[in-house]
């Protein structure tokens, strides 16, 4: 649980300053909570904020924002050298005020945004080799990873007041492949324990 008080000012020009304040914001996270003793895990990231946004002139206002992003994940592989997991969830945000798409002024209207989310992650198979180097041993690990992420679309995105990355969620179908290389080092044990 985090409680945040934040005041930021961005100087765009000598006459224009953007001020953003969290007065305050509370954030609560649940990480990998196992459900019902089975292979199903719950993650939740949530926040409740009272925000002040001042872009100068009529594009200024104070409003509440409540954001909840639950996700269920499950591992699908029991093979030790290969990991496969899926996740599905949603991202819901309530805005106590919106902005006009044409003027940028606050309208006094509330808005609720709900975005579906899903993903898939595959890791492995991993390959490794151990090298001797004097008083140490080195291990080189090569691990391929493939990740897919989906985030749904929202039709009224132009009415959302843009404050931070919570508000700038855009529809995504993203696949990513990485080849991870790790080098680990361990000194050799010069005095191994004697069995009794």
Buried (B, 14 or more C-beta within 10 A) or exposed (E): EEEEEEEEEEEEEEEEEBBBBBEEBBBEEEEEEEEEEEEEBBBBBBBBBBBBBBBEEEBBBBBEBBBBBBBEBBEEEEEEEEBBBBBBBBBBBBBBBBBBEEEBEBBEEEBEBEBEBBBBBBBBEBEEEEEEEEEEBEEEEEBBBBBBBBBBEBEEBEBBBBBBEBBEBEEEEEEEEEEEEEEEEEEEEEEEEEEE
